[in-house]
Amino acid sequence: MRCAILGLVGGVAWLQAQAVLPGANAQIACALGAALAALGCFAAARVAWRPALATVLLRAGLAAIAGALAGFAWAAFIAQGILSTELAKPDEGSDFEIVGTVDSLPSRQDGSIRFNFAVESPSPVPPRIVLSWYAGTRAGSGAPPPELLPGERWRLKVRLQRPHGNANPYGFDYELWLLEQGIRATGYVRAEGRSERLSGFVPTAHNAVERTRYAIREHINAALPEARYASVIAALAMGDQRGISQQDWQVFSRTGISHLVSISGLHITMIAGLAAWLVGWLWRKSFFVPEWQLPLLLPSARLAAIAGFLAAWAYVALAGFGVPAQRTLYMLAVVALAVWLDRLSAVSHVLALAAGVVVILDPWAVMWPGFWLSFGAVAAILYATVGRMALAGDAAAVALASAPRDLSPAAIPAAAASPGSWRNAAWLAGTRENLRLAAVTQLAVTVGLVPLTMLLFSQVSIISPVANAIAIPVVSLLVTPLALAGSVLPDPLAGPLLQCSHWMLEMLLDLLQRLSAQPLAVWTAPTPSWPVFAFALAGTAWMLAPRGWPLRWLGLACWLPLLSAQPDCPPPGVVRAIAFDVGQGMGILIETSRHRLLYDTGPAYSPETNGGNRVILPYLRARGINSLEGMVVTHSDTDHSGGALAILREIRTGWVLSSLPDGHPIAAAAPQHAHCVAGQAWEWDGIRFEMLHPTAASYRDHSLKPNARGCTLRITANTGSMLLPADIEAPQEAALVAAMPEKLRAGVLLVPHHGSGTSSTPAFLAAVQPQQGIFQLGYRNRYHHPRADVLQRYVEIGAGIWRTDELGAISIEIGGVPQLSAYRRQHARYWHGR
């Protein structure tokens, strides 16, 4: 069974790496192949092969093949069903009048509200969509959107588009996330047309759960007005993490406690365990009515298993049945079923079966770190403890067995005088063993997950063992129970409980902030290759081997390639760059063999999020890059400068060149700031950088727009060059053509102003003569960039068209003839653009 389930997980993961979804014939062929392999596995069990090892290997191989083919076919079938409800391409940008219900907990931000909507009216609109309702012109009359409650039925006029997200190396795949949620369109509520509430509540189980979650959130906010960590309390009580700030998430990440700040597997398991223990204890006591003799009717272990599962189900419902919480629920369901059927023969069988259930119910679970971390942590604990650690009850039995048994007449009075001495000894022995088990468990998780954490996040928290040793008991045993009790109790009782919970959480997080501020709190390195990861994983297994295993400390040597790796870099004389897919904005990382420069930092998406912390920083961390020699912020528009402050806080940066005024926050935050001025030049590793614009005189002309002072940079490597002209417009292009036409020639051109009609004049293009044109712009952006006539100019001169909204991030290498590649082409997936 275990081999079949491992094959099943592998087959599902194999499907998620496909660029095109296989058709019905391929799915049927895989299903038939799985059936044949399964029959072969059963047949092999009935043949007396010699040697016996051959039979075992043959059956294991056939089972794995059957599982892989079945998993591939099943995942393809489920994906095909969800994608069949997609919004038709011609319907993008069209308006629809729809009727449906608010299907999720609404989220308010900056005068807008975002929510899932379950469509009821028959139309070409997918059955589940995400909508934003904006204040101002998009909501009409400048009024804020109305207060929406889960379960309400509305008639709305909406404009929709197909799911689309930024596509960057090591970035979050928003399109995959929407697919997993069953959401096949996004859009916004239109000002024109009717927006009418038709019903205050549509009674369904899902709506009841969401309305309950809404009531709990409002209850917590009312009890903790203006409290610093009220959003964290809400996350612990009902799973809504959207109010937690990026700064707090950074502290959680650096201290390794992110898994605690949610309705996580640890908390769900804790609640299930407490419920199972309480029900089992009361059942064994027959609810203190001995005449009932309830354990004779049903063993207490079975009832406790059911009680634990039901408690976990209720807690997961509070989390809105989020996918990570569902995974834990499935695992607990498998354990409860195994206990009920008395089939808890091997823990590895239970773990494998739980993984199989998860990927069958959610084939996209294998694409998220939580899946691998959850099962990896449990596997590490089992590997390090099963068969090696005595349980508390075993330790107590040993203590009782080793206690003196002198029953001579002289000893009887002494024993009667201290009847609890044996019990005390047993309790102390059990406590010591439990503490030892907790320490070994924490060590197994910390050590066992190092290779996987480096593979998934390119960093590992060094202070995580200390932080978790403090945070786990405080959050799990004190903060969370108080938050849950305060969430369901009425106001007179809820306030003190929630305030006490918040006070303890505040004390804890103040301590964790001090820990996270330490310079060596986190170890970073580039994302390892698969051979390096496998080598480190083998070393981890060696270190966690049983006592007596020879030279266990040598396993640390297998970590050296993992932890000591350095970022890769181009050879001297070659320059590499990546134009990030940041939406409607600019952001390019330029690398030589020993230096790195960031040209613009992406847009600001909201007060908390921007191109810096959502796109650029994850890329830099995954590459192991923790410093930049310089940064160029071309001008003050937020689509170019929105991520600068976030990057300056996280990445050591030598200097900043910009056209910003000296009092600008970015200039103030820079360790060294200067204006970019035509004539500035420097050389790194055989690569020449030269600033062509703006002129020094332009800073004295206060009538100029920020675009007119866009820092224009030319990069030259051997015979190839790249021109980055920011958002300069026709007058600045004309000035450059008149002043320095010989310096404009470039094989790669970052199209000025995202392809706006104010730039890319014919004279400018004739001077540059680009072979490749890179358009950094947002999908279906409101400015309608690029203009059709501007795009046609590039086509007419024979330049290659590279659009980040269609192709994702664009990688460039110049050391002669420019070489370009697109992320969506190299990492195509069947859900992209669907």
C-alpha positions in Angstrom: 0.0 0.0 0.0 2.8 2.4 0.9 4.5 2.1 -2.5 1.2 2.6 -4.3 0.4 5.7 -2.3 3.9 7.1 -2.9 3.4 6.4 -6.6 0.0 8.2 -6.4 1.6 11.3 -4.9 4.3 11.2 -7.5 1.8 10.8 -10.3 -0.2 13.8 -9.1 3.0 15.9 -8.9 3.9 14.7 -12.4 0.6 16.0 -13.7 1.1 19.4 -12.1 4.4 19.9 -14.0 2.7 19.5 -17.4 2.4 22.4 -19.9 -0.7 21.0 -21.5 -3.5 19.0 -19.8 -3.8 15.5 -21.3 -7.0 14.8 -23.1 -9.6 12.2 -22.3 -7.9 9.4 -24.3 -4.6 9.9 -22.4 -6.5 9.8 -19.1 -8.3 6.6 -20.0 -5.0 5.0 -21.2 -3.4 5.9 -17.8 -6.3 4.5 -15.9 -6.1 1.2 -17.9 -2.3 1.1 -17.3 -2.9 1.5 -13.6 -5.4 -1.3 -13.6 -3.0 -3.6 -15.4 -0.2 -2.8 -13.1 -2.4 -3.4 -10.1 -3.5 -6.8 -11.5 0.2 -7.6 -12.1 1.0 -6.7 -8.5 -1.8 -9.1 -7.2 -0.6 -11.8 -9.5 3.0 -11.5 -8.4 1.9 -12.1 -4.8 0.5 -15.5 -5.8 3.7 -16.7 -7.6 6.5 -18.3 -5.6 9.4 -16.4 -7.0 12.9 -17.2 -6.0 14.6 -15.4 -4.4 11.8 -13.9 -2.3 13.4 -10.4 -2.6 12.5 -10.5 -6.3 8.9 -10.8 -5.5 9.0 -8.0 -3.0 10.7 -5.7 -5.5 8.4 -6.6 -8.3 5.3 -6.0 -6.3 6.6 -2.7 -5.0 7.5 -1.5 -8.5 4.2 -2.6 -9.9 2.3 -0.9 -7.0 4.2 2.3 -7.5 3.6 2.3 -11.3 -0.1 1.6 -10.7 -0.3 4.5 -8.2 1.6 6.9 -10.4 -0.6 6.2 -13.4 -3.8 6.4 -11.3 -2.7 9.7 -9.7 -1.8 11.2 -13.0 -5.2 10.3 -14.5 -7.1 11.4 -11.4 -5.4 14.8 -11.2 -6.0 15.4 -14.9 -9.7 14.4 -14.6 -10.2 16.8 -11.6 -8.3 19.7 -13.3 -10.3 19.2 -16.5 -13.6 19.4 -14.6 -12.6 22.7 -13.0 -11.1 24.3 -16.1 -14.2 23.5 -18.1 -16.0 26.3 -16.2 -13.5 28.9 -17.3 -14.5 32.4 -18.6 -14.3 32.5 -22.4 -11.5 34.6 -23.8 -13.8 36.9 -25.8 -15.8 37.6 -22.6 -12.9 39.3 -20.9 -13.6 42.9 -20.3 -17.3 42.3 -20.8 -20.0 43.4 -18.3 -22.4 40.9 -16.8 -25.4 41.3 -14.6 -25.3 38.3 -12.2 -27.1 37.1 -9.1 -25.4 35.1 -6.4 -24.3 35.0 -2.8 -21.3 36.4 -0.9 -19.3 33.2 -0.6 -16.5 34.1 1.8 -15.4 36.4 4.6 -15.1 39.9 3.0 -11.9 41.7 3.4 -11.8 45.5 3.6 -8.7 47.6 2.6 -8.3 51.2 1.5 -11.9 51.9 1.0 -12.5 48.8 -1.1 -13.9 45.3 -0.3 -12.9 42.0 -1.8 -14.9 38.8 -1.6 -15.7 35.5 -3.3 -19.0 35.3 -5.1 -21.0 32.1 -5.8 -22.9 32.8 -9.1 -26.4 31.4 -9.2 -27.9 33.0 -12.3 -27.4 31.0 -15.6 -24.8 32.8 -17.6 -21.4 32.3 -19.2 -19.9 33.4 -15.9 -18.0 30.7 -14.0 -19.8 29.4 -10.8 -17.3 30.9 -8.4 -15.5 34.2 -8.9 -13.5 36.8 -6.9 -14.8 40.4 -6.9 -13.5 43.7 -5.7 -15.9 46.6 -4.9 -14.1 49.9 -5.0 -14.9 53.3 -3.6 -14.9 56.3 -5.9 -15.6 56.1 -9.6 -15.9 52.3 -9.7 -18.5 52.2 -6.9 -20.2 55.4 -8.0 -20.6 58.9 -6.4 -17.4 58.5 -4.4 -19.3 56.5 -1.8 -17.6 53.5 -0.1 -18.9 50.1 -0.9 -21.7 48.7 1.4 -21.0 46.4 4.3 -21.3 42.9 2.9 -22.1 39.8 5.0 -21.4 36.2 4.1 -24.4 34.5 2.8 -26.2 37.5 1.4 -27.7 37.3 -2.1 -27.0 40.2 -4.4 -27.6 41.3 -7.9 -24.5 43.0 -9.3 -23.2 44.3 -12.6 -19.6 43.2 -12.9 -16.7 43.3 -15.3 -14.6 40.1 -15.4 -11.3 38.7 -16.7 -9.7 35.3 -16.6 -7.4 34.5 -13.7 -4.0 36.1 -14.1 -1.1 36.6 -11.8 2.5 37.7 -12.0 4.9 35.0 -13.2 8.4 35.1 -11.8 11.1 32.7 -10.8 10.5 31.6 -7.1 7.3 33.7 -7.0 3.8 32.9 -5.8 1.6 31.3 -8.4 -1.7 33.2 -8.0 -3.3 31.4 -11.0 -2.6 28.1 -9.4 -4.0 29.3 -6.0 -7.2 30.4 -7.7 -7.5 27.1 -9.6 -7.2 25.2 -6.3 -10.1 27.3 -4.9 -12.2 26.6 -7.9 -12.2 30.3 -8.9 -12.2 30.8 -12.6 -12.6 34.6 -13.0 -11.8 37.8 -11.2 -13.3 41.2 -11.6 -14.9 44.2 -10.0 -18.4 45.7 -9.4 -19.4 48.3 -12.0 -20.8 51.7 -11.0 -23.3 51.4 -13.9 -26.3 49.2 -13.4 -28.0 48.0 -10.3 -26.3 46.8 -7.2 -29.1 45.3 -5.1 -29.2 43.2 -2.0 -31.9 40.5 -2.6 -31.7 38.5 0.6 -30.1 39.0 4.0 -29.1 35.3 4.3 -29.3 32.2 2.1 -29.5 29.2 4.4 -26.7 26.7 3.5 -24.2 25.0 5.7 -21.3 26.9 4.0 -23.0 30.2 4.4 -23.7 29.4 8.1 -20.1 28.7 8.7 -18.9 31.9 7.0 -21.5 34.0 8.8 -20.3 32.5 12.1 -16.7 33.4 11.3 -17.8 36.9 10.4 -19.5 37.2 13.8 -16.5 35.9 15.6 -14.2 38.4 13.8 -16.4 41.3 14.7 -16.7 40.0 18.3 -12.9 40.0 18.6 -12.5 43.4 17.0 -15.1 44.9 19.4 -13.4 43.3 22.4 -9.9 44.4 21.3 -10.3 47.9 19.7 -7.0 49.3 18.5 -5.2 46.3 20.0 -1.8 45.8 18.3 -2.2 42.0 17.7 -6.0 41.7 17.4 -5.5 40.4 13.9 -3.3 37.6 15.2 -5.9 36.7 17.8 -8.5 36.5 15.0 -6.1 34.3 13.0 -5.8 31.9 15.9 -9.5 31.8 16.6 -11.1 31.7 13.2 -8.3 31.5 10.6 -8.5 35.0 9.1 -4.8 36.0 8.5 -5.4 38.9 6.2 -5.1 41.5 8.9 -1.6 40.5 10.0 1.0 43.1 8.8 4.0 42.2 6.6 6.3 43.3 9.5 4.7 40.8 11.8 5.0 38.1 9.2 8.6 38.8 8.9 9.2 38.3 12.6 7.2 35.0 12.5 9.3 33.9 9.5 12.7 34.8 11.0 11.9 33.0 14.3 10.3 30.0 12.6 6.9 30.2 14.3 4.7 31.0 11.2 3.0 27.6 11.7 1.7 28.8 15.0 0.0 32.0 13.8 -3.0 30.4 12.2 -5.3 27.5 12.7 -2.4 25.2 12.0 -2.0 21.5 12.1 -0.5 21.8 15.6 -3.5 23.7 17.0 -6.1 21.4 15.3 -4.3 18.3 16.6 -4.2 19.9 20.1 -7.9 20.6 20.1 -8.6 17.1 18.8 -6.4 15.6 21.4 -8.0 17.5 24.3 -11.5 16.6 23.1 -10.5 12.9 22.7 -8.9 12.8 26.1 -11.8 14.5 27.9 -14.5 12.3 26.2 -12.4 9.2 26.7 -11.9 10.0 30.4 -15.5 10.7 31.0 -16.6 7.5 29.2 -14.2 5.4 31.2 -15.7 6.9 34.3 -19.2 6.2 32.9 -19.8 9.9 33.5 -19.4 9.1 37.2 -22.4 6.8 37.2 -20.7 3.3 37.8 -24.0 1.5 37.1 -23.9 2.5 33.5 -20.7 0.6 32.7 -20.3 2.5 29.4 -16.9 1.0 28.4 -18.6 -2.3 28.1 -20.9 -0.9 25.5 -18.2 0.8 23.4 -14.4 0.9 24.0 -13.4 4.4 25.2 -10.6 4.6 22.6 -13.1 4.4 19.7 -15.4 7.0 21.1 -12.4 9.3 21.9 -11.2 9.0 18.3 -14.6 10.1 17.0 -14.8 12.9 19.5 -11.4 14.1 18.5 -12.3 14.1 14.8 -15.5 16.0 15.4 -13.7 18.6 17.4 -11.1 19.0 14.7 -13.9 19.3 12.1 -15.5 22.1 14.1 -12.2 23.9 14.4 -11.4 23.5 10.7 -14.9 24.9 10.0 -13.9 28.0 11.9 -10.9 28.3 9.6 -13.3 28.4 6.7 -12.2 25.0 5.6 -8.9 26.5 4.3 -6.8 24.1 2.3 -3.9 23.7 4.9 -6.5 23.1 7.7 -8.2 20.5 5.5 -5.0 18.6 5.1 -4.7 18.2 8.9 -8.4 17.2 9.1 -7.9 14.4 6.5 -4.9 13.1 8.4 -6.8 13.0 11.7 -9.8 11.3 9.9 -7.4 8.5 8.7 -6.1 8.1 12.3 -9.6 8.1 13.7 -10.7 5.5 11.2 -7.7 3.3 11.9 -8.5 3.5 15.7 -12.2 2.7 15.1 -11.3 -0.3 12.9 -8.5 -1.4 15.2 -6.1 -1.3 12.2 -3.4 0.9 13.7 -0.8 -1.7 12.9 2.0 0.6 11.6 2.2 4.3 11.8 3.8 4.5 8.4 0.7 3.0 6.9 -1.4 5.7 8.5 0.9 8.5 7.4 0.9 7.1 3.8 -2.9 6.7 3.8 -3.3 10.3 5.0 -1.1 11.6 2.2 -3.1 9.6 -0.3 -6.4 11.0 1.0 -5.0 14.5 0.8 -3.9 14.3 -2.8 -7.1 12.6 -3.9 -9.3 15.3 -2.4 -6.9 18.1 -3.3 -4.5 17.2 -6.2 -2.9 20.7 -6.0 -1.7 20.2 -2.4 1.6 18.9 -3.7 2.4 22.3 -5.1 2.5 24.1 -1.8 5.2 24.0 0.9 2.6 23.2 3.6 2.0 19.7 2.2 5.7 18.8 2.3 6.4 20.4 5.6 3.4 18.8 7.3 4.2 15.3 6.2 8.0 15.9 6.4 7.7 17.0 10.0 5.6 13.9 11.0 7.9 11.6 9.1 11.0 13.1 10.9 9.3 12.7 14.3 8.4 9.1 13.5 11.9 8.3 12.2 13.5 9.8 15.3 11.1 8.4 18.0 9.2 5.3 17.0 10.7 2.3 18.7 13.2 4.4 20.7 11.1 6.4 23.1 9.1 5.1 26.0 5.7 6.6 26.5 4.7 8.2 29.8 2.6 5.2 30.7 5.6 2.8 30.0 7.9 5.0 32.1 5.3 4.9 34.9 5.1 1.1 34.7 8.9 0.8 34.9 8.9 3.1 37.9 6.3 1.0 39.6 8.0 -2.2 38.7 11.3 -1.0 40.1 9.8 0.3 43.3 10.6 -1.7 46.5 8.2 -4.5 47.2 9.1 -5.3 50.8 5.9 -6.7 52.3 7.4 -8.0 55.5 5.3 -7.3 58.7 7.8 -4.6 59.6 7.5 -2.8 56.2 3.7 -2.8 56.1 3.2 0.2 58.5 5.8 2.2 56.6 4.0 1.5 53.3 0.7 2.4 54.8 2.1 5.6 56.1 3.1 6.7 52.6 0.5 5.3 50.2 1.2 7.8 47.5 5.0 7.3 47.3 4.8 4.9 44.4 2.3 7.1 42.5 4.6 10.1 43.0 7.5 8.1 41.6 5.5 7.0 38.6 4.3 10.6 38.0 7.9 11.9 38.2 9.1 9.2 35.8 6.3 9.9 33.4 6.9 13.6 33.5 10.7 13.2 32.8 9.9 10.9 29.9 7.4 13.3 28.4 9.9 16.2 28.7 12.5 14.1 27.1 10.1 13.1 24.3 9.2 16.7 23.7 12.9 17.6 23.5 13.7 14.8 21.1 10.6 15.7 19.0 11.6 19.4 18.7 15.2 18.3 17.8 13.9 15.9 15.1 11.6 18.5 13.6 14.3 21.2 13.7 17.1 19.0 12.2 14.8 17.0 9.9 13.3 19.9 8.1 16.5 21.9 7.4 17.1 20.5 3.9 13.4 20.9 3.0 13.2 24.4 4.4 16.3 25.4 2.4 14.7 23.9 -0.7 11.4 25.7 -0.2 12.5 29.0 1.3 16.3 29.4 0.8 16.7 30.1 4.5 16.5 28.4 7.9 15.9 30.1 11.3 18.8 29.4 13.6 16.8 30.7 16.6 13.8 28.5 15.7 14.4 25.9 18.4 14.6 28.5 21.1 11.6 30.5 19.7 9.5 27.4 19.3 10.4 26.0 22.8 8.9 29.3 24.2 6.2 29.9 21.7 4.6 26.5 21.3 3.4 26.1 25.0 2.4 29.8 25.3 0.4 29.9 22.1 -1.0 26.4 22.1 -1.8 26.0 25.8 -2.6 29.6 26.8 -3.2 32.1 24.0 -5.2 29.9 21.7 -7.6 28.3 24.3 -8.2 31.8 25.8 -8.9 33.2 22.3 -11.3 30.4 21.5 -13.1 30.7 24.8 -13.3 34.5 24.4 -14.6 34.1 20.8 -17.7 32.1 21.8 -18.6 33.5 25.2 -20.8 36.5 25.6 -19.4 40.0 26.0 -19.2 40.3 29.8 -17.0 37.2 29.9 -15.3 37.5 26.5 -13.5 40.8 27.1 -11.3 39.7 30.0 -10.4 36.4 28.3 -9.5 38.1 25.0 -7.5 40.8 26.7 -5.6 38.3 28.7 -4.9 36.3 25.6 -3.7 39.5 23.8 -1.5 40.5 26.7 0.3 37.1 26.8 0.6 37.2 23.0 2.0 40.8 23.1 4.6 39.7 25.7 5.6 36.8 23.6 5.9 38.7 20.4 7.9 41.5 22.0 10.5 38.8 23.0 10.4 37.2 19.5 11.0 40.6 17.9 14.2 40.9 19.9 15.3 37.5 18.9 14.5 38.1 15.2 16.5 41.3 15.2 19.7 39.4 16.0 22.1 39.4 13.0 22.5 35.6 12.9 18.8 34.8 13.5 18.5 33.4 10.0 20.9 31.5 7.7 20.4 32.1 4.0 21.8 30.4 1.0 20.7 29.9 -2.7 17.9 27.4 -3.4 19.8 24.0 -3.7 19.8 21.8 -6.7 18.2 18.4 -6.4 21.5 16.5 -6.0 22.6 18.9 -3.2 19.2 18.5 -1.5 19.3 14.7 -1.7 22.8 14.7 -0.3 21.8 16.9 2.6 18.7 14.7 3.2 20.8 11.6 3.4 23.0 13.4 6.0 20.0 14.3 8.0 18.8 10.7 8.1 22.3 9.7 9.2 22.2 12.3 12.1 18.8 11.2 13.3 19.7 7.5 13.2 19.3 5.5 16.4 21.8 5.8 19.2 24.8 3.6 18.4 24.8 4.4 14.8 28.5 5.1 13.9 29.7 8.6 13.6 26.3 10.3 13.4 27.9 13.7 13.6 29.3 13.1 10.1 25.8 13.8 8.8 26.6 17.5 9.3 29.2 17.3 6.6 26.4 16.6 4.1 24.9 19.9 5.0 28.0 21.9 3.9 27.1 22.1 0.2 23.6 23.1 1.2 24.5 25.9 3.6 27.7 27.2 2.1 26.6 27.7 -1.5 27.0 31.1 -3.1 24.8 32.8 -5.7 25.7 32.0 -9.3 26.9 34.9 -11.4 27.8 35.5 -15.1 31.5 35.3 -16.2 33.5 38.5 -16.7 32.5 40.5 -19.7 28.9 39.2 -19.6 25.9 40.9 -18.1 22.7 39.2 -17.1 19.4 40.9 -16.3 15.9 39.9 -15.4 12.9 42.1 -16.1 10.4 41.1 -13.4 6.8 40.6 -14.0 5.6 43.2 -11.4 2.4 44.1 -13.1 2.0 47.8 -14.3 5.5 49.0 -13.3 9.2 48.4 -13.8 11.9 46.5 -11.9 15.1 45.0 -13.4 18.0 43.2 -11.7 21.3 43.6 -13.5 24.2 41.4 -12.7 27.9 41.3 -13.6 30.4 38.7 -12.3 30.9 40.5 -9.0 28.3 43.3 -8.8 24.5 43.7 -8.8 22.3 46.7 -9.6 18.5 47.1 -9.2 16.9 49.4 -11.7 13.5 50.4 -10.3 11.6 48.5 -7.7 8.1 47.7 -9.0 4.8 49.3 -8.1 2.9 49.7 -4.8 -0.1 47.4 -4.7 -1.4 48.5 -1.3 0.0 50.1 1.9 1.4 46.7 2.9 2.3 45.1 -0.4 4.5 46.1 -3.3 6.7 44.8 -6.1 9.6 44.8 -3.7 8.2 42.4 -1.0 6.0 40.4 -3.3 8.3 39.8 -6.3 11.9 41.1 -6.0 12.7 40.1 -2.4 11.5 36.5 -2.8 13.7 36.2 -5.9 16.7 37.7 -4.2 16.3 35.4 -1.2 16.0 32.3 -3.4 19.1 33.3 -5.2 21.0 33.8 -1.9 21.5 37.5 -2.8 21.7 39.6 0.4 23.3 42.8 -0.9 23.2 45.1 -3.8 26.0 47.5 -4.9 23.5 50.0 -6.1 19.9 50.9 -6.8 18.5 53.3 -9.4 15.0 54.7 -8.7 14.2 56.4 -12.0 11.5 58.8 -10.7 8.9 59.2 -8.0 5.9 57.5 -9.7 4.8 54.6 -7.5 4.9 52.1 -10.3 8.7 52.5 -10.3 9.5 53.4 -6.7 6.8 51.4 -4.8 9.1 48.6 -3.6 12.2 50.7 -2.8 11.7 51.1 1.0 10.9 47.4 1.4 14.0 46.4 -0.4 16.2 49.0 1.5 15.0 47.6 4.8 15.8 44.0 3.9 18.8 44.1 1.5 22.2 45.9 2.2 22.4 48.5 -0.6 25.6 50.5 -1.2 24.0 53.6 -2.8 20.9 54.9 -4.5 20.8 57.0 -7.7 17.5 58.7 -8.4 15.7 61.8 -9.6 13.9 62.1 -6.3 14.1 65.3 -4.2 16.5 65.1 -1.3 13.7 65.0 1.3 12.0 62.0 -0.3 11.6 59.0 2.1 13.6 56.8 -0.3 16.4 59.3 -0.4 16.4 59.6 3.4 16.4 55.8 3.8 19.3 55.3 1.4 22.8 54.9 3.0 24.2 57.1 0.2 22.0 59.1 -2.2 22.8 61.1 -5.3 20.8 62.5 -8.3 21.3 60.6 -11.5 22.8 63.0 -14.0 23.8 62.6 -17.6 27.5 61.8 -17.9 27.8 59.6 -14.8 29.6 56.4 -15.8 31.3 53.4 -14.1 32.6 50.0 -15.1 32.0 46.7 -13.4 33.8 43.5 -14.5 34.2 44.6 -18.1 30.7 46.0 -18.3 30.2 49.8 -18.8 27.3 51.7 -17.3 26.5 55.2 -18.5 23.7 57.5 -17.4 22.3 59.4 -20.4 19.5 61.4 -18.8 18.4 63.6 -17.1 20.6 66.7 -17.3 21.7 68.6 -14.3 19.7 71.6 -15.5 16.4 69.6 -15.5 16.4 69.6 -11.7 16.0 73.4 -11.7 13.0 73.2 -14.0 10.1 72.7 -11.6 7.6 72.6 -14.5 8.8 69.1 -15.5 6.8 66.0 -14.7 8.6 63.2 -12.9 8.6 61.2 -16.1 10.7 63.8 -17.8 13.5 63.2 -15.3 13.5 59.4 -15.7 17.0 58.1 -15.2 18.1 56.6 -18.5 20.9 54.0 -18.3 22.9 52.4 -21.1 24.7 49.1 -20.3 27.4 47.9 -22.7 29.0 44.4 -22.7 31.5 43.6 -25.5 29.5 44.1 -28.7 26.0 44.0 -27.1 24.2 46.7 -25.2 20.9 47.4 -23.4 19.1 50.7 -23.0 16.8 51.4 -20.0 15.0 54.7 -20.6 12.4 54.6 -17.8 9.3 56.6 -18.6 10.8 59.4 -20.7 8.5 60.9 -23.3 8.7 62.3 -26.8 10.5 65.6 -25.8 13.2 63.8 -23.8 13.6 61.2 -26.6 14.1 64.0 -29.1 16.7 65.7 -26.9 18.6 62.4 -26.6 18.5 61.9 -30.4 19.8 65.4 -30.9 22.5 65.3 -28.2 24.0 61.8 -28.4 22.6 59.6 -31.2 25.7 57.5 -31.2 25.1 56.4 -27.6 21.5 55.3 -28.1 22.2 52.2 -30.3 21.2 49.1 -28.3 20.3 45.6 -29.1 17.8 45.4 -26.2 15.5 48.2 -25.4 13.3 48.5 -22.3 10.3 50.1 -24.1 9.9 53.6 -22.6 6.8 54.3 -20.6 5.4 50.8 -21.0 4.5 51.4 -24.6 2.5 54.6 -24.0 1.5 56.8 -26.9 3.7 59.5 -25.5 7.0 57.7 -26.1 8.7 55.4 -28.7 8.7 58.0 -31.4 9.9 56.8 -34.9 13.1 59.0 -34.6 14.0 57.5 -31.3 13.5 54.0 -32.5 15.5 54.8 -35.6 18.4 55.9 -33.4 18.2 52.9 -31.0 17.6 50.2 -33.7 16.6 47.6 -31.1 16.6 44.0 -32.0 14.4 43.1 -29.0 11.8 45.3 -27.2 10.8 44.5 -23.6 7.4 45.8 -22.5 7.0 45.8 -18.7 3.3 46.2 -18.1 0.3 44.9 -16.3 -2.3 42.4 -17.7 -5.3 44.3 -19.1 -4.0 47.5 -17.4 -6.3 50.5 -17.2 -3.9 52.7 -19.3 -4.3 50.3 -22.2 -0.6 49.9 -22.6 0.9 49.2 -25.0 -0.8 51.4 -27.6 -1.6 49.5 -30.8 0.2 52.0 -33.0 3.3 51.9 -30.7 3.4 48.1 -30.8 3.1 48.2 -34.6 6.2 50.5 -34.8 8.3 47.8 -33.1 6.9 45.1 -35.4 7.7 47.2 -38.5 11.3 47.6 -37.5 11.6 43.8 -36.9 12.2 44.0 -33.2 11.2 41.0 -31.1 8.2 41.6 -28.8 8.6 40.5 -25.2 5.7 41.4 -23.0 5.7 40.6 -19.3 1.9 40.5 -19.1 2.0 37.6 -21.6 5.3 35.9 -21.0 6.1 36.6 -17.4 9.6 37.6 -16.3 12.1 38.1 -19.1 15.7 37.0 -18.6 18.4 38.7 -20.7 22.1 37.8 -21.2 24.4 40.1 -23.2 27.9 39.2 -24.0 27.6 39.5 -27.7 24.3 38.7 -29.4 21.6 39.2 -26.8 19.8 36.1 -25.6 16.4 36.4 -24.1 14.0 33.8 -22.5 10.6 34.1 -21.0 9.5 32.5 -17.7 6.1 31.4 -18.9 7.7 29.6 -21.9 10.3 27.8 -19.9 8.0 26.9 -17.0 4.7 26.6 -18.9 1.8 25.0 -16.9 -1.6 23.9 -18.1 -3.4 26.4 -15.9 -1.6 29.4 -17.2 -3.8 31.7 -19.2 -6.9 29.6 -18.5 
